[in-house]
Amino acid sequence: MFHQWQQHDPDKRPRLARTRTGCLTCRRRKVRCNEQRPECGHCSRLHLSCSWPQDGYAPIAKIGKVKTKLEGGHKRLQRLQQRQQQQQQQFQAHSQAQSQLQSQPQSPPQSQQQPQQHILPDVEFSELFNYASFLWDDSSPTLSSEWPTGSSPPLNGDAIVPHDQLQLPFSITSHETSKRTTVHEQFFDPRELGGIGDHMSKSAYFTTFNESQLADFFAQSNAPPILAPVETSSRWSRMRKMLIYMCGKSTMVKNAVMAFAALQTHSPSDQNPTIYSKYYDSSREKLIEVLAEIRKDQRVLTTELKHILAVVFLLTYIDLLADDVFKAHANLREAYDALQLIKSGTLGITEKCFLSWLRLLDGRAVSAGGEGLFLNEDEINITDDIETPTEAADDSMENAETVLEDILTRPAFSFFQKVQSFMGRISRIDPWHRSRGTVEDETEVMIIAQKISKDIKALWQQRPPLMDQAIAQKLAPPLLAPSLANTITRALMVCYANYHASFVHLHRVAYKNLPRTPDVKNALSAIREVIENVIQLPPDADPSEPVFTFTSGSPLPSNMLWPLLMLGVESDDQTQRTWVVASMKSMESIVSNAKITADVLEEVIRRQDETGQRVDIRQVMHDTFTRAFAIV
C-alpha cells in the first residue's frame, strides 16, 4: 500500500505550513485547516467538534528561539512556491510553443524544433505531472517522511523495530478483493453534494473504501478516544506502527485492524452491519484457531501472545462501540486466560502496553456486567514506567518536547490504571455481580468496601509528582512550554477527577441507603472544580498562545464522562444537573454513547427525585434501553 509515497522524494514532497487562522481543533491536532466555517473539512470528516477563536482574537507572535521551530515549514513553503512557479512557466512556454506551431505551419523545421529545446529542460515526467501529490501533503506528525520502503527485519525478542525499518504489509494488488464501507456524510464537501439530484440519495453518492484505503486510514489515525487522554501522540504513533508491522506477520491482526478502521468510517445511519463485521468475523475465527493451537502446544503462545493481545484489544473496542458487551466480555476472558499460562515477568514492552490498554477497556466493560479480570486487587503488571523504544536521535525542538511530554505523562498513565482497578473491585460487590440483601451479605460487602476505601486513600500518596501543581494550574511558562503545560495539566486533571469518582461510586454501591460521608462530599466538590478548570483550559496546542487564553469551545476529554455521571447522579442543584447533562451531550462527537448516557442520567435523576432514594444506574439502563452498555 502507500505506493504513492514511494514515487517521490520525501524531501521534495510539498508541505504547507499550518496557519494561525484555522479552527482550534485543527491547531490542537497540528494539521492544516481549510478554514471553512462553521465546520472545517477535517472536523467534518472526523466528526470532531469544530471550534473557532473568539472575535477579536489575535495570535501572539513567537519570540526568541521559538521562531526557529517554523523555519523548516517556511523553507518547505518557499520551495513549493518556487516549484509551482517553475511548473507554471514551463506550461506557459509549452502552450505558447504549440500556438506558434499552429499559426506558422510553413515554418522551417529548425524554427519548429528550436522552442521545444527549452520547453521542459531537465524535468522528469513523474515530477511535472504530480497529480497525486496533494493527497499526501499533510504536515501532521503521523505522516513521516521516513515511512518504510524496504524489507522488514524480524523482531528480536520484545524490542520494537524503529519506524524507518518497518514495512507496510497491506497489499494493494488489483486482484485483491475489495471490502466496501460507507463513508460519513461529513466526509464530503457540501458543494459536491449540492449538485446531486433528488432522484439520487446522498448515500448512493458516497465513495467506498477498499482494503488498502482502510489501511491508509488507520496509518494516519489518531489514538482512539479512550486512549487519547492518557497516551501521548508519540507512544500511539509507535504502537500504531507496531500494529502495522504485526499485520504482515498475522492475518488475524490484519483483519482486526481492518475491522477497527472500517468501524471508524461506518455511518450510524447505515443499518448494514456487514461493513466491518466481515473483517471482525475473520479475525475472530483466526483467534479461536490460534487459541486452540495453544491448548495443544503452549509453546505457540510465546510467539502469538502479542498478536492475541492486539486482536483482543481491537475486537473488544469494536464490541463496546457496537454495544455488544457479551462479545467484549468473552474476548477479555480469552486474553486473560492466555496470560495465566505465562509468567508475568516475561512480558515484553509491546505486551505490557497492550495489557494496559485492555485494563482501560475492562474498566468500561465491568460497569456493564463484566468480570473485571484485568482489574484485580493484586494486579502486578501495572508499572510506573514504560520503556521507550530506541529511535534515531533528533536534535529538533519538536522531538525534545515530545520526549519530555512522554516522560512527564507516564506517572499519570500509571496512576489512571490503578484508579481503574477500583472500578472493577467496586463493581464486583454490586447486586449484579453478587448476592445482596441479607445481613450476612451486607456485612461482608461493608467489610470489602472498608478495605477498598482504605486502598483508595492510600493511592493518593502515590499520585504523580506534578498532580498538585496541575490541579492548582501552576504548570505554566517559563517552567514548561504552553502546549506541553496544557497537555500535562489536562491529563492529570482527568486522573484527578476519576480518582475522586471512585469515592462516589463506592458509596452508591456499598452504602446505597446511607447519607453522604465527608469523603463523598469532598469528592463531589473536587470533581466539580476540576471539570470547570478543564473546560477553561485552552484546547489549542499552538505554542504561540499563552496557557491562560481560556476558551470553552471544545468538549471534555472522553475519560471525563464517568466523573460527570457520578457528579450528576449525586447533585441536588438543578442548575448543576442541567450543566452536567449539557456537558455530556457536547461530548457526543468523541464518545459514542455520550447522548444515551445523558438520557440515562436524566432518568436516574427523575426517579431519585420521585422516590427520595438512590436508584441503580444499570437498572435504569435496562429499563430504558433494554440493555446495559459500557461508557466509551
VOLUM-277292 format. One record per residue (C-alpha): residue number from 1; residue in three letters; z, y, x. Coordinates in steps of 0.1 Angstrom, whole numbers, plus 5000, padded with zeros to 4 digits. Example, Ala and Ser with C-alpha at 12.3 -4.5 7.8 and 13.67 -1.06 7.14 Angstrom:
BEGIN
n res z y x
1 ALA 5078 4955 5123
2 SER 5071 4989 5137
//
This chain:
BEGIN
n res z y x
1 MET 5000 5000 5000
2 PHE 5003 5036 5011
3 HIS 4969 5033 5029
4 GLN 4962 5069 5023
5 TRP 4990 5078 5047
6 GLN 4973 5059 5074
7 GLN 4940 5076 5071
8 HIS 4951 5109 5086
9 ASP 4972 5120 5115
10 PRO 5007 5128 5101
11 ASP 5009 5159 5123
12 LYS 4977 5172 5107
13 ARG 4988 5164 5071
14 PRO 4990 5197 5052
15 ARG 5025 5206 5042
16 LEU 5035 5238 5024
17 ALA 5069 5254 5030
18 ARG 5093 5255 5000
19 THR 5096 5288 4982
20 ARG 5128 5305 4972
21 THR 5115 5314 4937
22 GLY 5113 5279 4923
23 CYS 5138 5263 4899
24 LEU 5173 5255 4911
25 THR 5168 5218 4906
26 CYS 5138 5216 4929
27 ARG 5155 5236 4955
28 ARG 5186 5213 4954
29 ARG 5163 5183 4958
30 LYS 5144 5201 4986
31 VAL 5110 5197 4970
32 ARG 5083 5223 4964
33 CYS 5084 5237 4928
34 ASN 5052 5246 4909
35 GLU 5073 5274 4893
36 GLN 5061 5266 4858
37 ARG 5086 5279 4833
38 PRO 5106 5269 4813
39 GLU 5103 5234 4828
40 CYS 5086 5228 4861
41 GLY 5064 5199 4869
42 HIS 5089 5179 4890
43 CYS 5117 5183 4864
44 SER 5094 5174 4835
45 ARG 5081 5143 4853
46 LEU 5115 5130 4864
47 HIS 5135 5141 4832
48 LEU 5158 5164 4851
49 SER 5175 5195 4838
50 CYS 5153 5224 4849
51 SER 5175 5255 4856
52 TRP 5163 5288 4869
53 PRO 5182 5317 4888
54 GLN 5196 5344 4866
55 ASP 5176 5376 4861
56 GLY 5180 5400 4889
57 TYR 5188 5373 4915
58 ALA 5175 5379 4950
59 PRO 5179 5353 4977
60 ILE 5198 5363 5007
61 ALA 5178 5362 5039
62 LYS 5189 5340 5067
63 ILE 5203 5355 5098
64 GLY 5209 5343 5134
65 LYS 5199 5308 5144
66 VAL 5193 5297 5108
67 LYS 5159 5313 5109
68 THR 5147 5287 5133
69 LYS 5150 5260 5106
70 LEU 5119 5273 5089
71 GLU 5098 5278 5119
72 GLY 5083 5243 5116
73 GLY 5074 5249 5080
74 HIS 5058 5283 5087
75 LYS 5037 5268 5115
76 ARG 5025 5240 5092
77 LEU 5016 5266 5066
78 GLN 4997 5286 5092
79 ARG 4978 5255 5104
80 LEU 4970 5246 5068
81 GLN 4957 5281 5060
82 GLN 4936 5282 5092
83 ARG 4921 5248 5084
84 GLN 4913 5258 5048
85 GLN 4896 5290 5060
86 GLN 4876 5270 5086
87 GLN 4865 5245 5059
88 GLN 4856 5273 5035
89 GLN 4835 5290 5062
90 GLN 4818 5257 5070
91 PHE 4809 5251 5034
92 GLN 4796 5286 5030
93 ALA 4774 5282 5061
94 HIS 4762 5249 5047
95 SER 4753 5264 5013
96 GLN 4735 5293 5030
97 ALA 4715 5270 5051
98 GLN 4705 5250 5020
99 SER 4694 5282 5002
100 GLN 4674 5292 5032
101 LEU 4656 5259 5033
102 GLN 4647 5261 4997
103 SER 4635 5297 4999
104 GLN 4614 5291 5030
105 PRO 4597 5257 5026
106 GLN 4569 5266 5050
107 SER 4591 5275 5080
108 PRO 4585 5255 5112
109 PRO 4607 5225 5118
110 GLN 4626 5244 5146
111 SER 4638 5271 5121
112 GLN 4649 5244 5097
113 GLN 4669 5225 5123
114 GLN 4684 5254 5141
115 PRO 4710 5264 5115
116 GLN 4720 5228 5109
117 GLN 4732 5225 5145
118 HIS 4761 5249 5138
119 ILE 4769 5238 5102
120 LEU 4795 5211 5109
121 PRO 4805 5212 5146
122 ASP 4829 5185 5157
123 VAL 4842 5179 5122
124 GLU 4847 5143 5110
125 PHE 4836 5133 5075
126 SER 4870 5119 5066
127 GLU 4887 5152 5077
128 LEU 4863 5175 5059
129 PHE 4863 5157 5026
130 ASN 4900 5150 5025
131 TYR 4901 5148 4987
132 ALA 4934 5127 4985
133 SER 4954 5147 5010
134 PHE 4971 5168 4982
135 LEU 4986 5136 4968
136 TRP 5008 5132 4998
137 ASP 5015 5169 5005
138 ASP 5052 5169 5000
139 SER 5079 5183 5022
140 SER 5105 5160 5006
141 PRO 5128 5143 5031
142 THR 5119 5110 5015
143 LEU 5084 5113 5028
144 SER 5085 5108 5065
145 SER 5056 5114 5089
146 GLU 5065 5082 5107
147 TRP 5061 5057 5078
148 PRO 5054 5022 5092
149 THR 5019 5013 5101
150 GLY 5024 4984 5125
151 SER 5039 4949 5121
152 SER 5075 4944 5113
153 PRO 5097 4926 5138
154 PRO 5122 4902 5123
155 LEU 5157 4914 5117
156 ASN 5182 4904 5143
157 GLY 5214 4894 5126
158 ASP 5225 4922 5103
159 ALA 5210 4951 5122
160 ILE 5189 4974 5102
161 VAL 5154 4979 5117
162 PRO 5146 5015 5124
163 HIS 5123 5031 5099
164 ASP 5094 5035 5124
165 GLN 5093 4997 5128
166 LEU 5093 4988 5091
167 GLN 5061 4976 5074
168 LEU 5055 4983 5037
169 PRO 5048 4948 5023
170 PHE 5033 4957 4989
171 SER 4997 4945 4986
172 ILE 4971 4968 4971
173 THR 4941 4944 4972
174 SER 4915 4947 4945
175 HIS 4921 4912 4932
176 GLU 4958 4918 4926
177 THR 4969 4915 4890
178 SER 4978 4950 4878
179 LYS 5011 4954 4859
180 ARG 5010 4982 4834
181 THR 5037 5005 4822
182 THR 5037 5036 4800
183 VAL 5045 5070 4817
184 HIS 5068 5095 4800
185 GLU 5051 5124 4782
186 GLN 5069 5147 4805
187 PHE 5049 5134 4835
188 PHE 5018 5153 4822
189 ASP 5009 5189 4822
190 PRO 5008 5203 4787
191 ARG 4974 5219 4795
192 GLU 4960 5184 4800
193 LEU 4973 5172 4767
194 GLY 4961 5203 4749
195 GLY 4926 5191 4747
196 ILE 4934 5157 4730
197 GLY 4922 5155 4695
198 ASP 4942 5144 4665
199 HIS 4924 5111 4664
200 MET 4939 5101 4697
201 SER 4976 5098 4703
202 LYS 4992 5111 4734
203 SER 5005 5077 4743
204 ALA 4969 5064 4745
205 TYR 4961 5092 4769
206 PHE 4988 5083 4794
207 THR 4979 5069 4828
208 THR 4993 5035 4836
209 PHE 5008 5023 4869
210 ASN 4997 4992 4888
211 GLU 5019 4974 4912
212 SER 5010 4995 4943
213 GLN 5017 5027 4924
214 LEU 5051 5014 4913
215 ALA 5058 5006 4949
216 ASP 5048 5041 4958
217 PHE 5071 5055 4931
218 PHE 5101 5035 4944
219 ALA 5094 5045 4980
220 GLN 5096 5082 4971
221 SER 5125 5078 4946
222 ASN 5159 5094 4948
223 ALA 5191 5074 4946
224 PRO 5200 5061 4911
225 PRO 5224 5085 4892
226 ILE 5253 5061 4896
227 LEU 5249 5063 4934
228 ALA 5238 5099 4938
229 PRO 5273 5115 4937
230 VAL 5287 5091 4964
231 GLU 5257 5082 4985
232 THR 5241 5107 5008
233 SER 5203 5111 5009
234 SER 5202 5097 5044
235 ARG 5221 5065 5035
236 TRP 5200 5060 5004
237 SER 5168 5065 5024
238 ARG 5179 5039 5049
239 MET 5188 5013 5023
240 ARG 5156 5021 5003
241 LYS 5135 5014 5034
242 MET 5156 4982 5039
243 LEU 5147 4971 5004
244 ILE 5111 4978 5010
245 TYR 5113 4957 5042
246 MET 5130 4929 5023
247 CYS 5102 4929 4997
248 GLY 5080 4914 5024
249 LYS 5105 4886 5030
250 SER 5115 4877 4995
251 THR 5094 4876 4963
252 MET 5125 4879 4941
253 VAL 5134 4912 4958
254 LYS 5099 4925 4954
255 ASN 5099 4917 4917
256 ALA 5133 4932 4912
257 VAL 5121 4964 4929
258 MET 5090 4965 4907
259 ALA 5112 4960 4876
260 PHE 5135 4988 4887
261 ALA 5106 5012 4893
262 ALA 5089 5002 4861
263 LEU 5120 5009 4841
264 GLN 5123 5044 4856
265 THR 5088 5052 4842
266 HIS 5094 5034 4809
267 SER 5092 5057 4779
268 PRO 5121 5055 4755
269 SER 5097 5058 4726
270 ASP 5078 5027 4737
271 GLN 5093 4997 4719
272 ASN 5074 4972 4741
273 PRO 5100 4956 4765
274 THR 5074 4936 4784
275 ILE 5065 4966 4806
276 TYR 5093 4959 4831
277 SER 5106 4926 4817
278 LYS 5078 4906 4834
279 TYR 5090 4916 4868
280 TYR 5126 4911 4857
281 ASP 5119 4876 4844
282 SER 5100 4866 4876
283 SER 5128 4879 4898
284 ARG 5155 4862 4877
285 GLU 5137 4829 4877
286 LYS 5134 4830 4915
287 LEU 5171 4840 4918
288 ILE 5180 4809 4898
289 GLU 5159 4787 4921
290 VAL 5175 4802 4953
291 LEU 5210 4796 4938
292 ALA 5201 4760 4931
293 GLU 5190 4755 4967
294 ILE 5222 4770 4979
295 ARG 5242 4745 4958
296 LYS 5223 4717 4977
297 ASP 5225 4732 5011
298 GLN 5249 4761 5017
299 ARG 5231 4770 5050
300 VAL 5204 4787 5029
301 LEU 5230 4813 5020
302 THR 5231 4827 5055
303 THR 5195 4840 5052
304 GLU 5194 4846 5015
305 LEU 5227 4864 5009
306 LYS 5214 4900 5014
307 HIS 5184 4891 4991
308 ILE 5207 4878 4964
309 LEU 5230 4909 4965
310 ALA 5200 4932 4964
311 VAL 5184 4914 4935
312 VAL 5217 4913 4916
313 PHE 5223 4950 4920
314 LEU 5188 4959 4908
315 LEU 5188 4935 4879
316 THR 5223 4944 4868
317 TYR 5214 4981 4869
318 ILE 5185 4974 4847
319 ASP 5207 4954 4823
320 LEU 5231 4982 4820
321 LEU 5204 5008 4814
322 ALA 5188 4984 4788
323 ASP 5223 4979 4772
324 ASP 5222 4942 4778
325 VAL 5258 4937 4791
326 PHE 5258 4900 4787
327 LYS 5230 4896 4813
328 ALA 5248 4921 4835
329 HIS 5280 4900 4834
330 ALA 5260 4868 4842
331 ASN 5243 4884 4872
332 LEU 5276 4898 4886
333 ARG 5292 4864 4882
334 GLU 5264 4847 4902
335 ALA 5267 4872 4930
336 TYR 5305 4868 4931
337 ASP 5302 4830 4932
338 ALA 5278 4833 4961
339 LEU 5302 4855 4980
340 GLN 5330 4830 4976
341 LEU 5310 4805 4997
342 ILE 5312 4826 5029
343 LYS 5339 4843 5049
344 SER 5342 4880 5042
345 GLY 5344 4887 5080
346 THR 5308 4875 5085
347 LEU 5293 4902 5062
348 GLY 5268 4925 5079
349 ILE 5261 4961 5073
350 THR 5235 4955 5046
351 GLU 5256 4931 5027
352 LYS 5286 4954 5027
353 CYS 5265 4983 5014
354 PHE 5251 4962 4985
355 LEU 5286 4949 4978
356 SER 5299 4985 4975
357 TRP 5271 4993 4950
358 LEU 5279 4962 4930
359 ARG 5315 4974 4927
360 LEU 5302 5006 4911
361 LEU 5282 4986 4886
362 ASP 5311 4963 4879
363 GLY 5334 4992 4872
364 ARG 5310 5003 4845
365 ALA 5304 4968 4831
366 VAL 5341 4959 4829
367 SER 5346 4986 4802
368 ALA 5320 4968 4781
369 GLY 5337 4934 4783
370 GLY 5330 4924 4819
371 GLU 5353 4904 4841
372 GLY 5357 4929 4868
373 LEU 5352 4903 4895
374 PHE 5345 4928 4923
375 LEU 5374 4950 4913
376 ASN 5402 4926 4922
377 GLU 5435 4940 4934
378 ASP 5432 4921 4967
379 GLU 5396 4930 4974
380 ILE 5394 4931 5012
381 ASN 5358 4943 5017
382 ILE 5365 4980 5009
383 THR 5362 4996 5044
384 ASP 5369 5032 5053
385 ASP 5338 5033 5074
386 ILE 5303 5020 5070
387 GLU 5284 5017 5103
388 THR 5253 5038 5107
389 PRO 5222 5021 5119
390 THR 5209 5033 5152
391 GLU 5178 5055 5148
392 ALA 5158 5077 5172
393 ALA 5177 5108 5183
394 ASP 5166 5141 5168
395 ASP 5177 5175 5181
396 SER 5167 5193 5149
397 MET 5193 5212 5129
398 GLU 5184 5192 5098
399 ASN 5193 5159 5114
400 ALA 5226 5172 5128
401 GLU 5236 5184 5093
402 THR 5226 5151 5078
403 VAL 5247 5131 5103
404 LEU 5277 5155 5096
405 GLU 5273 5150 5059
406 ASP 5272 5113 5063
407 ILE 5304 5112 5083
408 LEU 5323 5136 5061
409 THR 5315 5119 5029
410 ARG 5323 5083 5039
411 PRO 5360 5086 5032
412 ALA 5351 5099 4997
413 PHE 5329 5069 4990
414 SER 5357 5045 5001
415 PHE 5383 5063 4980
416 PHE 5360 5063 4950
417 GLN 5355 5025 4953
418 LYS 5393 5020 4954
419 VAL 5396 5041 4923
420 GLN 5370 5020 4906
421 SER 5392 4989 4913
422 PHE 5419 5003 4890
423 MET 5394 5004 4861
424 GLY 5389 4966 4864
425 ARG 5427 4959 4867
426 ILE 5434 4981 4837
427 SER 5406 4967 4815
428 ARG 5419 4932 4821
429 ILE 5451 4939 4802
430 ASP 5434 4954 4771
431 PRO 5431 4934 4738
432 TRP 5395 4924 4747
433 HIS 5405 4906 4778
434 ARG 5439 4890 4770
435 SER 5462 4883 4741
436 ARG 5483 4913 4729
437 GLY 5508 4920 4701
438 THR 5537 4896 4707
439 VAL 5569 4906 4725
440 GLU 5561 4884 4754
441 ASP 5526 4898 4757
442 GLU 5536 4934 4756
443 THR 5564 4928 4781
444 GLU 5540 4912 4805
445 VAL 5515 4940 4800
446 MET 5541 4966 4808
447 ILE 5551 4948 4840
448 ILE 5515 4947 4851
449 ALA 5510 4983 4841
450 GLN 5540 4994 4861
451 LYS 5526 4979 4892
452 ILE 5492 4994 4886
453 SER 5508 5028 4881
454 LYS 5526 5024 4914
455 ASP 5494 5015 4932
456 ILE 5476 5044 4918
457 LYS 5502 5068 4931
458 ALA 5502 5050 4965
459 LEU 5464 5055 4967
460 TRP 5469 5093 4966
461 GLN 5484 5090 5001
462 GLN 5451 5075 5013
463 ARG 5430 5103 4999
464 PRO 5402 5118 5021
465 PRO 5415 5144 5046
466 LEU 5393 5171 5031
467 MET 5401 5165 4994
468 ASP 5429 5191 4992
469 GLN 5406 5217 5007
470 ALA 5377 5207 4984
471 ILE 5398 5210 4953
472 ALA 5411 5244 4964
473 GLN 5374 5254 4971
474 LYS 5382 5263 5007
475 LEU 5353 5244 5022
476 ALA 5332 5275 5029
477 PRO 5313 5292 5058
478 PRO 5318 5296 5087
479 LEU 5337 5263 5086
480 LEU 5306 5245 5071
481 ALA 5271 5254 5061
482 PRO 5269 5264 5025
483 SER 5248 5235 5014
484 LEU 5270 5210 5032
485 ALA 5302 5225 5018
486 ASN 5287 5224 4983
487 THR 5277 5187 4987
488 ILE 5311 5176 5001
489 THR 5331 5196 4976
490 ARG 5312 5182 4947
491 ALA 5316 5146 4959
492 LEU 5353 5150 4965
493 MET 5358 5166 4931
494 VAL 5341 5137 4914
495 CYS 5365 5113 4932
496 TYR 5395 5135 4922
497 ALA 5386 5135 4885
498 ASN 5380 5098 4884
499 TYR 5413 5092 4902
500 HIS 5433 5111 4875
501 ALA 5413 5095 4847
502 SER 5430 5062 4858
503 PHE 5464 5075 4846
504 VAL 5449 5083 4811
505 HIS 5431 5050 4809
506 LEU 5462 5031 4818
507 HIS 5483 5049 4793
508 ARG 5459 5043 4764
509 VAL 5457 5006 4772
510 ALA 5493 4997 4781
511 TYR 5513 5023 4762
512 LYS 5490 5030 4732
513 ASN 5517 5040 4708
514 LEU 5539 5060 4732
515 PRO 5536 5098 4737
516 ARG 5520 5112 4768
517 THR 5540 5109 4800
518 PRO 5542 5137 4826
519 ASP 5516 5117 4847
520 VAL 5492 5118 4818
521 LYS 5497 5155 4811
522 ASN 5492 5163 4848
523 ALA 5461 5141 4849
524 LEU 5445 5158 4819
525 SER 5452 5192 4834
526 ALA 5437 5182 4867
527 ILE 5405 5167 4851
528 ARG 5400 5199 4830
529 GLU 5404 5221 4860
530 VAL 5381 5201 4883
531 ILE 5354 5199 4857
532 GLU 5354 5236 4853
533 ASN 5352 5240 4891
534 VAL 5323 5215 4893
535 ILE 5304 5235 4867
536 GLN 5308 5266 4887
537 LEU 5296 5251 4919
538 PRO 5260 5262 4928
539 PRO 5236 5233 4921
540 ASP 5212 5246 4947
541 ALA 5214 5232 4982
542 ASP 5195 5261 4998
543 PRO 5215 5272 5029
544 SER 5203 5307 5024
545 GLU 5226 5311 4994
546 PRO 5263 5318 4996
547 VAL 5285 5290 4984
548 PHE 5302 5313 4958
549 THR 5270 5321 4939
550 PHE 5283 5305 4907
551 THR 5260 5291 4880
552 SER 5263 5267 4852
553 GLY 5227 5258 4848
554 SER 5229 5221 4859
555 PRO 5246 5192 4842
556 LEU 5277 5175 4856
557 PRO 5273 5145 4880
558 SER 5268 5112 4862
559 ASN 5301 5099 4875
560 MET 5320 5126 4857
561 LEU 5312 5110 4823
562 TRP 5342 5088 4824
563 PRO 5367 5116 4832
564 LEU 5351 5136 4804
565 LEU 5356 5108 4780
566 MET 5392 5104 4789
567 LEU 5398 5141 4786
568 GLY 5381 5142 4752
569 VAL 5400 5114 4736
570 GLU 5434 5128 4746
571 SER 5427 5165 4739
572 ASP 5443 5183 4710
573 ASP 5424 5215 4714
574 GLN 5394 5218 4691
575 THR 5377 5242 4714
576 GLN 5381 5219 4743
577 ARG 5369 5189 4723
578 THR 5337 5208 4714
579 TRP 5332 5218 4750
580 VAL 5336 5182 4762
581 VAL 5311 5169 4737
582 ALA 5286 5195 4746
583 SER 5290 5188 4783
584 MET 5284 5151 4777
585 LYS 5252 5158 4757
586 SER 5240 5181 4785
587 MET 5241 5150 4809
588 GLU 5215 5131 4789
589 SER 5188 5139 4814
590 ILE 5207 5120 4842
591 VAL 5229 5095 4822
592 SER 5210 5071 4799
593 ASN 5237 5068 4772
594 ALA 5254 5102 4775
595 LYS 5244 5111 4740
596 ILE 5257 5080 4723
597 THR 5289 5082 4744
598 ALA 5293 5117 4730
599 ASP 5288 5103 4695
600 VAL 5314 5077 4701
601 LEU 5338 5104 4713
602 GLU 5333 5124 4682
603 GLU 5340 5093 4660
604 VAL 5371 5084 4681
605 ILE 5384 5120 4676
606 ARG 5378 5118 4639
607 ARG 5396 5085 4634
608 GLN 5425 5096 4656
609 ASP 5429 5128 4635
610 GLU 5429 5108 4603
611 THR 5453 5081 4614
612 GLY 5475 5101 4637
613 GLN 5474 5075 4664
614 ARG 5452 5064 4693
615 VAL 5420 5044 4685
616 ASP 5404 5018 4708
617 ILE 5372 5032 4722
618 ARG 5354 4999 4724
619 GLN 5363 4991 4688
620 VAL 5346 5023 4678
621 MET 5315 5013 4698
622 HIS 5313 4980 4679
623 ASP 5318 4997 4646
624 THR 5293 5025 4652
625 PHE 5266 5007 4673
626 THR 5275 4970 4666
627 ARG 5279 4966 4704
628 ALA 5298 4978 4734
629 PHE 5278 4995 4762
630 ALA 5286 5004 4798
631 ILE 5287 5041 4807
632 VAL 5259 5045 4832
//
